[in-house]
Amino acid sequence: MSDQPNSVSGSTPPRWATALLKELLPADRSDDIAGDLLERYLAHRQQTTRWRADWQYVRDVLSFIRPGVVRYKLKSSRQPSPATSYPYPTPSPFTYGMLTNYLTVARRNLLRQKLTTFINTLGLSLGLASCLLILLYVQTEWSYDTFHAQAPNLFRVVSYEEAAEGSTGQAPVYAAVGPTLKNELPEVADFTRLFARGSLVVNVASGRESWHNFTESRFFFAEPSLFSLFSFQLLRGNPQTALAEPFTVVLSATKARTYFGKLNPLGKTIQIDDQFGQSTYRVTGVVADVPPNSHLHFDALTSFSSLSRYLGPLTQTDWSINWFYTYVRLQTGTQAQSVEAKLPSWLIRHKGQPGQQTPLTETLRLQAITDIHLQSHLAGEVGTNGDATTVRFLLLVAGLILAMAWFNYVNLATAQSLQRAKEVGVRKTLGAQKHQIRGQFFVESILVHGLALLGAACFVALGLPLFRDWLDRPLLLSFDPQLLVGTGVVLVLSMMVVGWLPATFLATFQPIQVLKGRGGLAGRGLGGSLRRTLVVLQFTITLVLLAFAQTIYWQLGAMNRQPLGLQLTDRLVVKAPSVHDSLADQKAALFKQDLLRFPAIKAISQAQYVPGETMDAQQGTVRRLGSPQSPSLTVHIGSIDEGFFATYGIPVLAGRSFQAGNRSDSAGVVLNQTASRVLGFSSPQAAVGQRLWFPYGGTDRRGGPVTVLGVTRDYHQRSLKEAKLAQIFRLGGGHFTVQLADSPRQTTDKAQIRAFVQQRFRHYYPLDPFELYTVADHYARQYEPDVQLGRVVGSFALIAIGIACLGLLGLVFFSTRQRAKEVSIRKIHGAPLGTIWLLLTRDFLKLIALASLVALPLEYGLIQRWLGNFVFRPAGIGWLLITPLLYVGLISLLTVSYHAYRTTRLNPVRFLRDE
Amino acid sequence: MKGTYLGEFEEVVLLTIGILDQDAYGVTILTELAKQSGRSISVGALHTALMRLEEKGFVHSWTGGATPERGGRRKRYFNLTLAGLHSLKEAKLLRDQLWNQLPPLTLERSLL
């Protein structure tokens, strides 16, 4: 074969295609056919563009993928022409005899190289286990809402308000959107609406006079069409009629069991107490529990027609209150974008021009139901959604960790090449062909993978409960085809990479050179630089992961230490009763007075939104009297009682707070600093006594003027991820906060307080469920997703360090052994231990330093990006970048030094004697 | 009898090789085929057919004639063997025989 570079026209076809062609063709035809294609290619180049000629060439090459060629190739390889064949029969690597031989040799090798086997197996096990766990998580996240048979056609209608500062989205929309869409747009085949009932109390008769009551928060008003759109399975009852009549309810299987035990719940009644008062509902169906991978979770569905009884025709025609989760089913084959494009003008037609009532431009959008869980983060979501970025990030982490385990294998295999090279040399001399040697190494890799898979299974079994807890997802090991395929692909890929690379590498040794003692790939050369690159990569990955995990922990810690502007410790919250009647305020006052009799209770107050909860955000509703409305002004409104600021230790900067018994205070509000600033007051003092137009002002509390009584210092109502908000407080009731006198350290004290509060609560609110929790815990729960991410990344960073150090250990072991003779000679000539230690560690330390250089910018970018989520950002990023280097540097220094020390301690005679 | 059976494509390829006489190799066969029949044929298909024909003993191939525009690669020339010629004749014979038996009515109808 004469492979001269083509010098005539100076252009060559895509090289990969030529390589592929060579693979495809039988050996005896490859040369002339390649010539034919080249000739055609050059002819094409004369006539047309390079791109077209390339494309034609690729098509020509691909046209050889056909059974006829394969058949010919197999036939010709079985009957080789005498000129090219090997004179002796060579057994195929996959006959029984060869396989058993490979197995024996592989077993012996694995047993002889115990350290290598251990490192490879452990590394691969950890890598595979991490990969499996993450795959499991990713699969769960991706599976959300795919169980609906009509999922591709299901969309949620959401609204966006485009303001100057950007758009804000709302998951629920107006009542009229659903019905009007179906009537007017032919693409919309059907719709269903849900209305969240919020917190409520369910009373179930358990005997003649006795009742059981339960607090529930996942009840919805729902339309009968829910069952035709979604694939929620009705276990009992008729899906067409179950939710048709007013005051009927469909319970989830779990709730039905809770309320009625084993009895048939159909036809039984439950009583529901909430903001709409007390009503009796008849059970008309039982629905199977909502699958965990649904963005929408409910415990019971009450008929939508009951809501119409409460709210009247508003539930069909209203265009002002966005409370209704609206889902539509589009006709099969309809593009969502084409429907979405019609919505802006459609909405204006129904709601009126923007600028008339509201200056905001509002749009409706469609969200594919399967996108909601990972993509949608709107206000008023039905539940907490996942995060697509986290999923992608963890997927990347899984890949990186697996790659690190592969690097170890490749590194050790090539590092051992000096020893294995002799074996290969002898085998080749005895007549082994390349593919047979490759087969042998491949069998070895398969064995290691088998062991690693066992190990990985153990790690997964151990790690799954932890992982499930950390990520708060219902991860289950199931034989889901998607997951099995994913695992299979990972495993096969792993075996390919890990088996093929070293096998191909080792099989290329020239026997004569190896047996003469030269060659192999001792320190330098190709193997050496490959190994060095891989070590640098490993440590780079480790450093970045470690820095990221550390940043998460550090940021969360800093946020916990940061003063919030209010006191959270030793404060308990008692949930307010859900039922509001005319006596509510008086009852609350009595209850508060009653509690104060207990010596351990210092103060008690009420607030609609305890710290950590999102206050009612209103846009453009509040303004200073006499000044024009500013539409983009967002304030957060909540009601508190006179004791709130004192209970939480929030200082009043100017004016005063609400006063007990001062009836005129209900026509006043208290601002926080930010609110006073955004309303345009020059200082807190200037705000006091000013008049505002307030949505809860006026005599009927439906909007009117109020007076600013005072201004308080800002505090963080929400997590430090968010900026301080403009808050306006009005007088009213809400959840009770109990401030304890002095930290009751003994649990008995706490239990006593709890029992006392509960007893008094029962006395005043016999039907309401009692719920008590500490504010600090409640507040900390906001950081839960970040804490979860921190734990997961942290543990994977530890695994990464483990794998990287295992690899380093193996490499150092081999390299010091290779240099044992050199070290011995140096020792004989009196080299001090320090010099020898430096000699042995220097190379590795250089690699780690290089990895640090590569890792620093990556770390910096990742950390900056993540910290971008937070408004509160403590100083001192540099420290976060440096410490991982120190940790990793120290650990690897210890690893390397240990080996160096062992080598220098040994008697030099041991290594020199056989010369 | 199996083995001497000629597929339609194989027959056309054999004939083209015959036409090209001493200059039949991959590229020329392909161009000639495209010119005569007007259809575009993939290189893979042609070479598969050539391999099969050689296995059946209908063509004979030898290498030679490297030219610079082939990157110095040799050409593989093809010519018909006696067996190839025979099977072509046989195929033509069978066809003629069948044509002759076609009733005139059918012919006319198809011409209309």
Interface residues (C-beta under 8 A of the other chain):
Chain A: M1 S2 D3 Q4 P5 N6 S7 V8 S9 R29 D31 D32 I33 A34 G35 D36 L37 L38 E39 R40 L42 A43 R59 D60 L62 S63 F64 I65 R66 G68 V69 Y72 K75
Chain B: Y25 G26 V27 L30 S42 V43 G44 A45 H47 T48 A49 M51 R52 E55 T63 A66 T67 P68 E69 R70 G71 G72 R73 R74 K75 R76
